[in-house]
Amino acid sequence: MKDVLIQWPHGQQTRCCAGKDWLQAAREAGFSIPTGCLGGSCGACEIDVNGKTIRACIATVPASKSGELTVELATDPYW
């Protein structure tokens, strides 16, 4: 799989292979994404990738034509 440059919040960047679990990619970058159900139904792990909301517990890092992805982490005071 091809490497993707991920632009994390606060200007941090990492590279990882497309197809890697988002939770693992975030952990390796030093970010903690909260999880609740680990099955995709609770929404605790939602992140925005290039403006599209995904559930990190059931999604993988996609390939990108530009080779870059921008991630925004949701902040939910209940998680």
WOVEN-V446524 format. One record per residue. D_FIRST is the distance of its C-alpha to the first C-alpha in Angstrom with 1 decimal. Layout:
BEGIN
D_FIRST  D_FIRST
END
This chain:
BEGIN
0.0  3.8  6.7  9.3  13.0  14.9  18.7  20.6  24.3  26.8  24.7  22.2  18.7  15.7  12.1  9.5  5.8  5.7  7.2  9.5  13.1  15.1  17.9  16.1  14.5  18.1  19.8  17.9  19.0  22.5  22.9  24.4  23.8  26.7  26.3  29.1  28.5  24.8  24.9  24.5  28.2  29.8  27.8  28.1  24.4  24.1  22.4  22.1  18.8  19.8  23.1  22.0  23.0  20.7  21.4  19.1  20.2  18.7  15.8  12.2  10.7  10.0  8.2  11.2  13.0  14.7  11.9  14.2  15.3  18.8  19.8  23.5  24.6  27.4  30.6  32.7  35.9  36.0  32.8
END
